[in-house]
Amino acid sequence: MRWPQAPRVALVKLGALGDVIYAFPIVSALNAWRPEGRITWIIEERWRELPSLHPAVHDVVAVDTKAWRRAIRSGRWGDAWRGVRDFARSVAGRFDLVLDAQGLYKSGMAAWLTRSPVRIGFAPEDCRERGSARLCTRHAPPAGPVHVVQRNLGLLSVLGATPKEPQFDIRPASTDEAWASGWLAGVGIGPGDRVIALHPGAGHPAKKWGLERFASLARHLLPRTAGRVAFVTGPEDRAALDRVVEGLTPRVVIASPPTVGALAALLRRCLVVIAGDTGPLHLAAALGRPTVALYGPSDPVTAAPVGTGHRVLKHPCPCGWVPGPYFNRRCPDTPCMAAIGIDEVVEAVGSILASGDPNVDAGRLVKET
């Protein structure tokens, strides 16, 4: 097809945090393909601040599909209809090209409601909800069991714009950088101090390693590093984490960044980030920070931290589940997560610190602002 020199492009990636972060290379590639174009990101309301971390995103359209579904389940069909109608009116006819990087019915519907003449999606076999592919007009070649970033960039093959390497181009706002600098100074962390970040949360219980294990890990790390250990958590885990780490030395601190941008600004200053298969882990990897990834019912082939210098710890699943594109939601107690030992996590951290990787530079801690 002949594309305009300044096409109006919409990217549909609704959530969640890690999935959205791994769609950033699509924006970078689109911007390289048509720098004069205008890129709009269609995303769930709760994640609306995320696209602003990429300088090439010109506009954000927030959609609340959860509210639509709640209205339908409660019999408020009129509310659901008005929500869909208002969204359709806000996007219809605005775009020359739409990319559905989610592969679900809700993302396909959002793309279809734009009425764009060209809607590019994944091949049906690469969609989590296969029938959603019918809502697109063109499809990427089948990707198979590849990393999600590679699958996402496959959408651009239809445009002849697939990059050689993914570029994330994450740029936290100056206010987020100021928050990170202020927090570090407030807990006594100065230039050159080492910080190892631990994020114990996860969007699904099956991906959690447990607060007690993380607290024990902090105790084991302190004698082995001259730096500080920082727990990074959201408000939902803060109270429980305060109780678990009570009594640890002042070298253990807890951060609750107020925004995703502030989280990015803080993680970028950390030496190593340790977490399960969750958004902050993938955000840290996208920022170029080394990570130790604790994987249970997730497939590292398709969802490991992107880039080099990471250590992924995963044990076989005793339930017999075979890893695939989507993590196992059926296992009630995830023994594969419990099988990850504290000693092997400490060893993985030590191997990163001893690797000589230029990314592991304590001098970057507070100098990058």
N, C-alpha and C positions, 0 to 999 in steps of 0.2 A: 504494500500500500504506500501511497504518497502521503507523508505526514506533514502537517504545517510546521513552519520553522519555529513557531511559538505555540505549541499545542497546550490545550487545557487538559491536564491529567488529574485523575483522582485515584488514590490508592486506598483500597478497602482492607484494613487490618484492624479488627475491632478490639482485640486483647488476646492474652493478658500481658503482663509486663515483659516477660522473657520473649514471648512471641512478637510483641511490638518492637523490641530492641532488635531482634533478628530480621526485621523488615527494613531497618534503616539503610542497609546497603542498596535496597531497591531505589530509595530516594536519591542516594548518591549517584547511582548509575543513570537514573532518569535525568538528573541534573547535568551529568556529563554528556548525555545523548543530545539533549536540547536545552542548553543553558538559558535560552530565552523563554522557555516554557514556564507555565505556572502550575505548581503542584499543590493539590488539596488532599488532605488526609481525612478519611472518614473513619471514626473510631468511637468506641463506647464512651458514654459520658464520664464514667469514673476514671478513664485514662486520658482525658482530653488535654492535659498538660504535657503529655509525653512527646507528641510530634514537635513541639516548640523547641525541643533539644536539638533538632536538626535545622541548620540555617537555611536549607533549600526548601523547607515547607513554607508555603505562602499563606495557607489558610487551613483551618481545621473545622470540620463539621462533626459535631457530636450527636450520637444517636443512642437512645436508651431502649435497646431491644428487650432488656429484662423487664422494664416497666410495661412494655407491650404484652409480654407473656404473662406477667402477673395479672394484668387487666383481663386477659382472655380466660385465665384459670378461675378468676373470681366472677366471671360472667359480665364484666363491664366491657362489652363489645364496642360500645360507643367510644370509650376512652382509648381503646386499642386502635380503632379505626382513625380517630383524630390524630394519634401519634404517628401512624404510618402516613396519613395524608399530609401532615405538616412537614415531615421529613421529605416526602416525595416532591412537594412544592419547592423545598429549599434547594434541591439538587437537580431537578429535571431540566434537561437541555443545557446544562452548564459545562459539559465536558466533551472533548473530542475522543477521549480514551479513558477507560477505567480498567484497573487491575485488581482482581480479587485474589488477595494473598492469604486467604483463610481457608477456603474450600469447604464452607459450611452453608446450610440453607440460608441462615440469617445474613451472612456476608454476600452470598449470591443474590439474595433479594435486594439488599442495599445497592448492589451494583446494577441490578436490573431496573430499579426505580429511578436511576439517573437518566434512563432512556438514551444513554450514549450509544452511538452506532457501532462502537467497537468495545467489547468487554472481554478482557483476556483473563483466563483462569487456568487452574491446574488441569492436567489430564484427569479424566474421571477416576482412574485407578489410584491417583495420588490425593484424591479428596477424602477427607474423613467421612463426609456425607456425600457419597458418590453422585447422587442425583442432582446435587447443587451445580454440577458442571453444565447442566442444561440451561442454566440462566446466563451463561457466557456465550459469546459468539465465536471466540477463538480460544485455542488451548495450547499450553506449552507441551513439548514432547514428554512422554512418560519418564519420570525421574527414578522411580524405584526407591530402595532403601538408602537414601543419601542424607547428608546433614540438611537440616531445615534451611540453612542459609543458601546452600547450593540449590535446593528445590525452589526457594523463593526467586533466586536470580534466574532460574530457568524461564520464568515468565517473560523476561526481557529478550529471550531468544526470538520471540515473535517479532520484535522490533529490530532485531539485529544489533542489540545494544548490550549484550552480556559482557560484564567486565572480567578481567583476568583474576583479580583479587577483590574481595569485598572491602568496602570502605564504609565505616560507620559514621564518622564525622559528628560525633556527639559533642555539643557545645552547651554546657550549663550556663545559665544566666549569671550576670555579675552578682546579683543578690544571693544566688545559691553558693557561689564561690566565697562570698563574704561570710555566709553562715558557716561554711566548713572551716574557714580560717579562724573565725571567732570561737567556734566550738573547740577546736584543737588548742587554741591558746587558753581557753577557759579551764581545760582539764590538765593544763601544764605540759602540753606536748609542744616542743619547740622545733626549730629547724634541725634536720638531721636525725631526729628521733625516729626509731622504727616503730611501726604500728602493724600488728597482725589483726585483721578483722575477722570476726566470727558472726555469721548470720544464721541463727537457729530456726528461723521461721520457714514456712512453705505454704503454698496455696492449697495443698491437699495433705491430709494426715499421713498418707502412705509415703510421702517424701520426707518426713521429719525423722531426724536422728535422735531427738530428745534433748530437753534442756539440761537434764542432769549430766548427760554425756558431754555436752558442750562445756559445762562448768568444769567437769573433770579434765577435759582437754585443756582448758585455760590454765588449770593448776600444773599440768604437765609441761606446758609451753613456757611458763614464766622462768623456770631455772635454765632453760635452753636458749633464751634470747635476752639480749640487753634492752629490748624495747618494751612496748606496752601492748596489751591485748585489749581490743575494743569490740564489745558486743554491739552489733548494729541491728536494731529491731524496730518494729512498728508499735503503735500504741496498744494493739491487741495482746502483745506478749510482754509488755514492759513490766507490769506488776509481778507476774510470775518470775520473770528473769531477775528482778530486784531481789526476790527471796532466795533464788537459787545461788546467786553469786555473792550473797551477803557473807562477809567475813574474808573475802579475798583481798589481797593487798591493794593499795591505791594504784598499782600498775594496771589493774583491770578497771575499765570504764565502760559506760553504756551510752550509746548515741541513739537518738530517735529523730532522724532527719525529717523536717516538716514537709518536704516535697521530694519528688523523684529527682529533680535537678540537684537538690541539696545532697541527696544520697549519692548521685553520680560524682559530685564535687568531692565528697568525703572518700568514697571508694578509690577515686583516682589517686589519692594521696597515700594509700595503704600499700604496704610491702607485699602482702599475700592476703587473699580472701578465701575463707573456708566456709562452705555452705553446701546444702543439698541442691537438687535439681529445682531451682527456684529463680525468680526474676533477678534479684540482686547478684546472684552468681553470674548470670549471663551478661548483666550490665557491667560487672567488673571485667569480665573477659573482653567485652566489646571496647572497654576503655584501655585495654592492653595490660591489665594487671594479671599477674600469675594467680592461679586458683588451685585449691584442693577441693575437688568435687566429690561429694558423698552420694553415690547412686545406688538405689535399691531397685524398685520396679520401673526404671526408666532405661532407655536404650542409648548408650553413649554414642553409638554409630550415628544416630539421627539427631541427638540433642546434647552432645557434649559441649563444654565451653569452647567457643570458637578461637582459633589461633594456636600458638605454640606455647610451650613452657608450663602447661597445666598438668596436674596429676589427677587422674580419675580413679576412684576406688569403688569397685563393684564386685560383689560376690554372686555366685550362681543363685538362682531363685529356687528354694527347696520345693515350692509348690509346683514346679515343672513349667511355669510360664516361660515362654520364649520371647525375648525382647523384640519389639517392633516399633512402628512409628509412634504409638501412643502408649503411655504407661499403664500398668496393670491396676485397675481400680477394684479388683475383686478380692485381693488378699487382705484378710482382716488385721493381721498383725505384722506384716512385712518383715519376716525374719532375715531377709537379705539386707535390710538396713541395719538391724541389730548385729549382724555378723561383722560389720565394720568396726575394727578395734581402735582404741585410742592410740595405742603404740604405732599402728601403721599410719595414722593421720600425722602423728608427730614426726615419723620418719619421712613422710611425703613433704611436710613443711621443711624439714632439714635439707632434703635433697634440692628443693627450690632455692633455699638460701645459699647452698654451696655450689649452685650451678654456674655461677659466673655470668648469668643472664644480665645484659645491660638494663633490662626492665626492672630488675631487682636492685634498685638504687635508693638507699635511705635518704640521699640528698634531695630526692624529688618530693619528700613528704610534705613540706609546707612551702617550698619555694615555688611550686607550680600553682599560681593563683590567678 
